[in-house]
Amino acid sequence: MRYENIYFIGIGGIGMSAIARFCKFKGANVSGYDRTPSALTKALESEGIQVHYNDDPSQIPADIQNTLIVYTPAVPNTLAELSIAREKGYNVIKRSKMLGELTHGETCLAVAGTHGKTTTSTLVAHILTESESGCSAFLGGISKNYGTNMLVSETKTVVAEADEFDRSFLQLHPSIAAITAMDADHLDIYGDLVHVQEAFRQFASQVSETIILKYGLPIRQDEVSARIFTYHYDNAMADFHGTNFRLDDHGHYTYDLVYPAGVLSDIKVGTIGWVNVENSIAAAAICLCYGIDGQKVRHAIGSFEGAVRRLDVHLNRGSLCYIDDYAHHPAELKSAITSVRQVFPGRKITGIFQPHLYTRTRDFAPEFAESLSLLDKLILLDIYPAREEPIEGVTSELIFKDVTCPEKVLLHKDQLMEYLEKEDIDVLMTLGAGDIDRFIGPITELLSKR
């Protein structure tokens, strides 16, 4: 690599850590800062990457000319490490630019969308790896098949999750790309849905060969140079769609994939829920367009174990089930809850939801309430602020007051475990993008003893 040292500010982020791992593999001296320890930072440390947790500019390598600094826009500009690095003249770039540079000159297969992109891109990488075509991959989640968010191959093919936050995906110029959803989100960045959709159209215009577009999304063929194919769970108008669905006792679907070259029969999906059927259709479309044999696509979809925190089953024994999901947008919540509802018809589904960001809570409170009302019982926690300062009048109560499910309760997160000890659980879901994942172990342990 061009730089001897690469220093990451916000190294514990899912996208940042994937790039850090890649740079370490390529021989650079990699180190970095993050605000708090996590399972991901501990994994990086175990791989030989130095991570510290205090805002300490003295930790940055002193050799300015041979050090590249990569940062995530999730860290504030007031962070001392970031501001001093700029003052001293280091080359400081955003994570998105770094990803763009790493994929430049490669055959990039990208997955964009306001939801569904992590599972779909992880499955694309799995199909290519299982088919022995091979790929490198920068993923937005931890693959359960490989235990990492980064794959390395000697091939020229790179799979990338294309993140719309801060318009990051506009640094990519894929050969093939899927767009899974274009919902209003990150309105602190975009302002409104119109500007969200404009950014996705710009991304689509940068795709050189093929776009796999969720059926119904507002991108026209005359707006892009790449050929557009559409996909959908079951709409026969889409170029790629499912039919002849069968659901087994463990929540796994088998279906037939109808696509322009014919029908690929009896695809059994390795992960649960209808939403993962649709994700598998998008991934299959990318790989079939890339030239992967259909039988290899079918086999890999069946052996795919999913991504951590995406309809992630931690316990499933007859009368007791616990599933964790990263859903933090109303559309994601609806997809996750309805998928679990189909798998467990007639069961009582209790959801624990931790809202993520004050701005997102403010902007979508009615929509959150509508999606969460699909539960039988809601346990609603305080807002996880992430990068934001509190906004006056914005609390979880904005959502809670409009939720109409049969039972609901508002809790502080430090009350949660004590509450669950006395709760009769049938099907439990934890939902959210904050630090709710730190309850996965304790909840699994608690329920396993019942």
N, C-alpha and C positions, 0 to 999 in steps of 0.2 A: 504494500500500500504506500501511497505518497508520503503519509505522515508516520513517524515512528511512534508517537504517542497520540492516543485518541481518548479524550476525557468527556464523559457524559454527565450533564447536569439534569437530574431526573432519571437516573439510570434504571430505577425500579419500575418504570412504566412498561407496559406490555410491549409496545412498539419499540421503545428505546432499548430494552433488554435484548430483543431479537437482533438489532443492529450491533449492539455491543458484543454479543456472542459471535456474530459473523466476523467482526473486526479482529477479535481475539483469535479465531480460527485462521485468519489470514496473516497472523503473525505480528499484529500491532500490540503495543503495550496499552492495555485498556484499564481504565479506572473510572471512578465517578462518585457523584453525590446523590443521595436521596433523602427525603425528609424523615422517613421512618423505615425501620426494618420490616421485611415481609418475607413470605416464603420464596418469592422470586429473587429478592436481593440475597437471601441466604444461599439460594442455588447458584447465583452468580459468584459469590464468594467461594463456594465449594469448587467452582470451575477455575479458580485462580485469578478472578477479577477483584481488585481491591475496591471496596465500597465503604464510604463513611457517611455519617448521619448528622454532622454539624456543618453549618454554613461557614466553611473555612477556606478562604482563597489560597492559603499556603499549601493546600493539598494539590493544587493544580500543578502539573509538571512545569518546571521553570524554563525549559527550552521553548521559547515562543515560536521560533521558526519551524520546529519539528513537532509542534503540538496542534492538533485540531480539536476544537471544542464544539460538541454537539449538544443542543438543548431542546427541551420540549416546551412548547408554548404554555403548557400547564403550570410552569413555574413563573413566579412574578418577576418583573423586570427589576424590582428592588432587591432581589437576592444578591448578596455581596459577591458571591463567586461569579455570577453572570456580569454584573456591572464592572467589576475590577478586570475581568478578562477582556472586556471591550476596551476599557481605558488603557490597558497595557499593549493592545494591538494584536492579540491573538486572532486567528481566523475562527470566527464564531458563526456557526450555521444552525438552522433549524433541523430537527429530525427529518422533516419531509424532504428537504433539499438533499440531505445525506442519502435517503432512500432513493431519490431520483437519480443521484450520481451512481449508486451501486447497481441500479437496474439499467442504466444507460448502455446501449450497445448489446444488451441481452434480449432474448425473446421473452417479453414480460406478459404473463397471464394474470390479470388483476380482477379483483372482485370489489365493487363499490356498492354502497347502499346504506340507508340510515338504519337498517337492521338486516340480519341474515348474513352479513359479509364474513364474519369470523368462521362460522361453521362451514360455509360454502367454500371459502378459500382453503381452509384446513382439509376439507374433503378433496378438493382439486389436487393439493399437494400429495395427499395419500394415494389417490388414483395414479398419479404420475410415478410415484415411488414404487407402488405395488406392481405397476405394469412394466417396470424396469426401464421406462423411458427416462426417469430421473428428473430431479429439479432441485434448485435451491429455493428456499421459501422464507418469507418474512411474514409472520402470522400475528394476528391480534388476540390470540388465545393460546393456551397450552394444549397441544395435540395429546389426546390420551393414548394414542398408538405409540407415540415417540417420546412423550414426556418432556417436550420442549416446544418453543415457539419459533425455532429457527432450524431449517434443514439446509445442508450443504451438499452440493453435487458438483462434479466436474463438467456437467452439461452447461449449455448456454441458456437454459430455460430457468426463469425465475417466476415464482408465484408470489404475488404481493397483495396484502389486504390494503385497499385504497381508502384511506380515512378522509371523510369530508370535513372533519373538524379543522377550523382555521384554513380551509381550502387546501389542505395538505395534498390531496390527491391530484391537484393540478401540476405537481412536479413529475407525474408519471406519464409515459407515452406507451401504453400497452399495445401489443399485437392483437390480443383478444381480451375482452373485458366483459364481465357481467355487471348489470346494475339491478339490484334486488328490490330497492325501495327508494322513494324520493319524498319522504314525509317531512313536514316542518320539524326541524330540530336545530339545536345550536343557534337559537335566535339571538343570543348575545353576540354572535358573530355575523349572522346573515340579516337579521332584522325581520324578515318575513319569508313566507314560502316561495314567493316569486324569485327572490335572490338565491334560495336553496336550489330551486330548479334550474336557474341560470348557470350555477356552478356545475351541476351535473351535466348540463348540455355542453359546457365547455370541456369537461372531462371526456364526454363521449366524442367530441370533435377531435380529440387527441389520440383516439384508438385507430390503428392503421388498417386492420383486417376485418375483424368480426366483433359485433356487439351482441351479447345475449341479454335481452331486455325483458324484465318482468312485464307480462302482457298488461296493457292498459296504461303504462307510464308515458308521460307526454314528451317523447322524443321522436321526431319524424325522420324518415329516411333521407329526405332532402336537406336535413340540417347537419348531416354527418357524411363522411366519405366511406367509412367502414360499412360493410353489409350488416343489416339488423336481422337477427332471428329473435322470436319471442318465446317465452316459456311461462308455464303456469301449472299449478297443482293438478287441475282437472279440466280446464277450459279447452274444449276441442278446437277453438279458433287459434290457439297458440301453436307455434311450430313444434315445440317440445312440450308434451303434457302427459300426465299419467292417466291410466284407465285400469279397470279390473282390480280394484283395491281389495286386499284381504288383510285383516288385522288379527294377529295371534294373541294368545292369552298373556303374553309378556309385553304387549304394547308395540310390537314391531310390525310394520306394514310390509307386504309384498305387493308389487304392482307391475304393470306393463308400461314401458315408455314408448310413446308414439313420437316419432321424429321424422325429419324429411326423407331419410334413407330407408324407413321402414318401422319395424316394431322390435324392441328389445324386451323380451318376455321375462317374467318371474324374477324381478329385481327385489331382493329382500334387503331392507334398510337396517343397518346395524344399530341405529339410534332410534329412540322412541318418538312418536308423535307425528301428526300430519305435517307440521311445519318442517320437519326434517325430510319428509318425502319431497316437499317443494325445493328445499335446499339441495337435495340430491339430484333433482332434475336440472337445476341450474349448473351444478358441478359437472354432471354428465354432458350437458350441452357444450360447455367449454372444452372438455376433453375429447368429445367426439369431433368437434370442429377442428381441434388440434391434430386429429388423426389417430387417436388411441383406439385400439380395437374394442368393439362393443362388449365382447365377452370378458375382457379384462376390466372394463368399466363396471360391469355387473358384479364381478367378484369383489372388487375393491370397495364398492358401496356396502356390500354385505359384511366386510371385515372392518369397516370404519367404526371406531369406538367413540367418536365425537371429540368435542373440545371441553376442557374444564370449564365449569360454570355455564354450560349451555345445555339445558334440560339434562342436567347431570344427576343421575340416579345414585344416591348414596345408600339407600336401604329400600328393599322391596321384598317383603315376606308376607304374602297373603293379606292379612288385615292391617298392615302398617307399611306405609311408603313415605320416603322422604326424597324430594327432588330439589335441587338448587339451580337457579338460573340468573343470568346477568341482566335480565330485562329491566330497563330503566326509562323507557319511553312508552306512552300509552299503547302504541301499535304492537310493540314487543310484548307487553304484558298480555294483551288480548291473544296474541298468537300462542304464547306459552301456556296460558290458563286454558284456552280452548283445546289445545293439543293434549294436555293432561286430562281434561274432561272427557275427551274421546277415548283415551286409554283406560280411564277408570270411571265408566258410566255408573251413575247412581251412588257414588261414594261422596263423602263429605270432604271437600277440599278447603283446607285452611292455608291462607297465604300470609307470610310475614314480608312486608314491603318497607324498604328504606328509601325514601325519595333522594334523588341525587341532584344537587345544585338548587339554590334558591331561585335562580332565573327560570330554570326548567319547571319547577313547581309552580311559580307564578304564571308562566305562559300557558301551561297545560293542565291546570288544576281540574277543570271540569272533565277533560278527557281521561285523566288519571282516575277520577272517581267512577267514570263509566266503565272503564276496563276492570278496575278492582271490584266492582259490583258483580262481576261474573263469578266471584268466589262465594263459597258458603259462609266463610268467616274470614275477616281481615284483622290482622294485627299490624297496626301502622306505627312505625318508629319515627323518630325525629329526622329532619333533613340532614343528609351528609353534605357539608359545604364544599368539599374539595378545594378548588382554587378561589372560591368566592367569599366575600364578606357578607354578613347577614343583611337582609333587606327588611326594613320595618314592615310589620304586618304579614310577612310571608313565613308561615309555619305549616306543619303537616295538617293542621286544622283546616286549611283551605281545601284540602282534598277530603279529609275525614267527614266533614259536614254534609257532603253530597253523595257519599257512598250508601248504596241501598241494599247491600247484601244482608242476609238474615241476622248475622252477628258481626259486631265490629268493636275493636278496643284500640285505644291510643296509649302507647307505652314509650318510656325512655328505654334506650337499648340496655342500660344496666339493670333493668327490671325483667328483661326477656327470659333469661334462663329460669329464674324462680317461677315466673308465670307458666312456662312450659312444663315444669315439673308436675304441676297440678292439672294440666290440660289433657283432655281425652283426644288423642290424635288418630285420624284415619289416614288421610293423605295430606302431607305437609309440604309446602313450597316456601323456600326463601328466595326473595326477589330483590334485585337492586345492584347498583354498580359501585357503591361506596365500600365501607369496611364490614358490611354484613357477612362477607365471606369468612370473617374470623369466628363466626358462630358455627360454621359447618362442622368442625370437629366436635365441639361440645354437644351440639344437637344430635349428631350421629351417635355419639357415645351414650347420651341420655336415652335415646329411643331404642338403641340396641339392647339395653338392659330390660326392656319391657317384655 
